Amino acid sequence: MDQIRFILDGELIQLDALDPTRTLLQYLREDLRRVGSKEGCAEGDCGACTVVIAELVGEGLKYSAVNACILFLPTLDGKTLFTVESLKAEDGGLHPVQQSMVDHHGSQCGFCTPGFIMSMFALYQNESSPTRAEIDDALSGNLCRCTGYRAIVDACVHMYDYPEVRHDEQLLIDQMRDLQRGAGISVQLEQARYFAPASIAEMAQLYQENPNAQILAGGTDVGLWVTKQLRELPFLIYLGNVAELKQLQVDRDGIQIGAAVTLSDAFAEIAKLYPEFSEMFRRFASMPVRNAGTLVGNLANGSPIGDSMPALIAVGASVCLRRGDTQREMALEDLYLDYMKNALQTGEFIESVRIPPRDENVLLRCYKLCKRFDQDISAVCAGIALQLDGNEVREIRIALGGMAAIPKRAAQTEALLRGNKWDETTVISAMQKLSEDFAPMSDMRASAKYRARATANLLYRFYLETRPLQALDPGAVNVFAVSG
């Protein structure tokens, strides 16, 4: 049986005989008595448990704030962990992020404070002069019921005013290099049935032979199965050690994103090619969730309210599938068959997602409707891509989430628009046609009537933003009264 090895406060931690679904937060509080990290929600929403993970990337380190409450302990192997207790200086002094919180009155009851401190610490390590937007993003995964956030934002702005404090990065890099297992070396916890294969071939064979195993990437969804549903996961296959699945390739054929690439890294690269997606990516969960979760994991989950699918379906993304040595590729929209059902064969998994190169003639938008700006699940998410030939619709792709049991294209509406003029009359007809493509349900996020009407109006908004430069027809119908 292998050991799980990581660095904490400059010391090597070695663990064996552990339950692979034991969370990092449980280990910190119950085993190490590091009770600075708090449990608030146990689902990655409140940020009270936030810690920082450092990983080797090239010749340097990458620091990421993550939620300890849904991070399985074995996934720390080969990394460095920082908790709020790690920030204390040898003389007992406070770190600049802590001192700034004190001086700017950023803490009241104090329950959420350690989580905020760690999100600030990750920002401090990664940025020397963050913008207000970057500060807001860094704090997007932390909730506070006392301060109203202004004082905490002020603390972020001024944490660079203090004498700089940095740990010995080169020493840490050397320590972490000693922990790297090298090519072809896998991690196996036999009693607990946890496997971390080191190559794509080993991964494919292992899953083909054990198709009932649960594939684990970021754990931002799987972690909730354990903390909220109390499910037992007797066989886990972790993707984080497979170098091929951590690759993100950009070339003239577009972007290919491996199954172990985080949402943060994937979104950053996609936004360079498709900047229209930037706001949706920023509003996708929180920074700690994006730092841990993977794009392919989100696609594989197949939730009808997953935000990444409508955007990627709109631009014609495809998924690369693998079963043993056999590989195939299919359009992303064809992956989804019914609610939480997909077209994967037994023992087959998503190896990567392929996003096509940008067509400069495509007019593109992505819209997300929800009750809060940050960290909220969509009532409706829409991705729309349009190609015009003069004033005529050559091609259009309308992909919607929250409107059906799966992320789905509006096939009948697209057919109505294709070949017709891109004008007020055609678009109003298309808005009404949407009711034939979708029969949305009512739930806690929105009523069916709201979803139908909002989606129709999003299509009209898209028309307003992309129509030829001409005045609107003054006799046009009040489209905002059009109901699905």
Phi, psi and omega in degrees: 000135181278163174257149171266127186233132176207170182255134175223119181054040177080357182253146177280126175253130179234126183232140172220173181052041180253153174288120184294344178262010173289130183279157177299323180297318177299317180297316181297313186281320188270326183264313183268349183059031172272088189266008174297321177285126186254155170258115177253308185241335183060029177215013175080023182256319192271334177083002181295340182261007189303133173232175179239133178249135174249133178234152174285126174227109185063235181264000184233196182243147174243126181257131182225129171281131181221164179269116181290340186288339181236013179263119180286136188305317182298339182287356175282351186308127177083006185243178175243138182248135172240128172247175181299330178291338181289343187276345182294132178288164181300329180272007179088359181289161181275149172289154179308323180293324178289316181297322179294322176297320178295310187291335182253015172057045183275359182233137175240275180291332174091351184298316184275348190303314180302323178294317176299316180303318183287325174295320177294321180298318177299318178295318179300320181287328188264335185228140179260341180208071185290149174282169177299321179297320179293324176295314179300319178297317182297329182265003187295340181263009183241127180252141177223134181259002186250310197272337186079004171079335184302315181295326180289319176298318177301319179298322177295318181298321189261001182293345178271357181282344184270162176306133185296138176236120178225140174280170181284095184294320182296321176297318180295319178299317179297319179297318183288327176298324178294338181273344184292134189275346178084167182297136174083000180261120183254163176251134181219122173253094194297314184296327183265352180060054175244124181236137174235083182297154184256355180219159180293326179295317179294320178300312182297317180293317182298317181285327177296323180281340182226066186293346178273356177293154177264121175284134182239125174245265180277336178077008183288343173253314181299325179302324179291332176300326181276312186283332184253318183265352179056034180283147174265133180241089188289344184217111179245138172241113185267132185271349192294345179261359182272106186301321183296329182276353178262006183276142174231109186249134178236124178209192184292345177271001179115217182237131174243124188241119182290163187293344180256008178281131184291160176300319181301312181290319181295313182297321181300320181284319180296321182295336176294324182273324182233077182297342178297342180272355190302315182294318178298318179298320180294329182267004180279108179053223181228171179303312179299324178292317179293330179288336182257315183290162181243152178295315181296325176298320177295319178293319181293326178302318174072023180298138178294347178245021174286130188283334186287331186295310180303319180296313184287325176297321182300325181266003175085034179292156177227161178245141178259119186253153181217137173222107186064236178266359184268131180236148175209165181228140177217156176299142183303318183295337180281350180290332188261124183255316180200181184305117180056027175237138182227179185268009180292138175279165178301127180081008180257146180220165178276117181277323181195169172241139181247125181247123188292160178295160183288130170265114185295347179271356182272131172264125193226140174214155173224129183237136178235123177249122177205176187278335180235157177288311183261146165053050177225149179276141185292144163280319177216138171229133184230135170239126183228130177233130186230137170240127180252147170243093189071243177251020183245142180283110175281315181207144176212140177232120180242111181244134186230143171244149181087001184251352182206183181287347180220161168298131193212146174276150178272078190298315182290323178293319177300317182296322179295320184284324187298124179089353179258168180290144176271080183221177186302314184297313181296318183293321178297321175297320179294323177300320179287329181292334181305330180294340177274340179275331188223146171231078187295160179256164173262138175209193185295341183271328181189156175278162177299321181296317179298314181300315182297314183290317181296321180295317177299320181287333174294323176296320178292321176301317178301319178298315181299325182279345185235358184294156173301155184286090178207160182290148174292150177293115183295342180263011184292155177296147173289096188295336182286356174260358180288128182251148175283000000 
